[in-house]
Amino acid sequence: MKLIFNRQPKQDEADETFLNTFVLEQRSEELRKSLELKRKDIIKEFFSCFIKHDKKKTRALTIRKVFQEIINADVTPFAIILFGLFNENVCSQDCQIEYDNLFYSIASFCLFETKEMLQLLFYKEDNLKKGYIFEEDVMDFLIILHGVEGCEKKNMRKARGALKYRRQNGSTSFNECLSWCKEYSCVLEPCFTLQAKFRECFLGLRFWENQVLKQYKMRQDLLPLEERRELDRQDEEKRLLRERNRRIREEMGLLSYLFDRRRRDYMESVYARPNVYLNEDLEVCNDNES
């Protein structure tokens, strides 16, 4: 009698072969190096996850499957725009994206900051590429992010009103829009909420936060010395302002700090605002530091 031993399906062997032999495209390889990721990290955190949800073994996943099965989120119009940025043929949530392009798209998105998030939406609406958009264009991308009902919430109505009067003709430039988004964080909140989900699923929040910090420091190192010192001065001023507000809040008590505006103004006059400046040697100085 001939014994037949159970073996793993051939497709599992094919998966193993694929993971051992795949070669990233040039743009993905450059991104891997900039992130200081090793090949085994790509396999563990990205490709193995893709294979797990790729039941048909096509070496590609749809946007719908990525969202519903991997990050447990609904596919939004913003998701189509996002993946369409990195993949020319993506036009719907059922479009297939190969593993390599999925890795590049997700890893790039996890590095986005406010400026990149806004660029993605701003230049989609700026069809003529003139560097400005109109009120109806702003409303279009807000609907993409928040939906019609979300745009009518109190915080969003306040944000819309703040931008609408920047120019009499109803248009706004990219820099104006960027300042607006930084002042009203609710505008791009859905983008960063989605980004956090991807970061949690792939390599974790701390990894990506460290990467963003590293990029920020690299950009600072490329600046002229005067600009770098000015950024240092601004950081020190912000730190001292936080410390000043903390001391005032502790002395007043939280409720008094929040609701007694007259006493708060008095306390702010007692605790002088920090005077932070650069001396002739471009060193950060503070006259009010005790």
Stockholm file with secondary structure:
# STOCKHOLM 1.0

chainA/1-290         MKLIFNRQPKQDEADETFLNTFVLEQRSEELRKSLELKRKDIIKEFFSCFIKHDKKKTRALTIRKVFQEIINADVTPFAIILFGLFNENVCSQDCQIEYDNLFYSIASFCLFETKEMLQLLFYKEDNLKKGYIFEEDVMDFLIILHGVEGCEKKNMRKARGALKYRRQNGSTSFNECLSWCKEYSCVLEPCFTLQAKFRECFLGLRFWENQVLKQYKMRQDLLPLEERRELDRQDEEKRLLRERNRRIREEMGLLSYLFDRRRRDYMESVYARPNVYLNEDLEVCNDNES
#=GR chainA/1-290 SS CCCCCCCCCHHHHHHHHHHHHCCCCHHHHHHHHHTTCCHHHHIIIIIHHHHHHCTTCCSEEEHHHIIIIISCCCCCHHHHHHHHHHCTTCCSTTCEEEHHHHHHHHHHHHTCCHHHHHHHHHHHHCTTCSSEEEHHHHHHHHHHHHHHHHTTSHHHHHHHHHHHTSSTTSEEEHHHHHHHHHHCTTSSHHHHHHHHHHHHHTTCHHHHHHHHHHHHHHHHHHSCHHHHHHHHHHHHHHHHHHHHHHHHHHHHCHHHHHHCHHHHHHHHHHSCCCCEEECTTCCEEETTCC
#=GC SS_cons         CCCCCCCCCHHHHHHHHHHHHCCCCHHHHHHHHHTTCCHHHHIIIIIHHHHHHCTTCCSEEEHHHIIIIISCCCCCHHHHHHHHHHCTTCCSTTCEEEHHHHHHHHHHHHTCCHHHHHHHHHHHHCTTCSSEEEHHHHHHHHHHHHHHHHTTSHHHHHHHHHHHTSSTTSEEEHHHHHHHHHHCTTSSHHHHHHHHHHHHHTTCHHHHHHHHHHHHHHHHHHSCHHHHHHHHHHHHHHHHHHHHHHHHHHHHCHHHHHHCHHHHHHHHHHSCCCCEEECTTCCEEETTCC
//
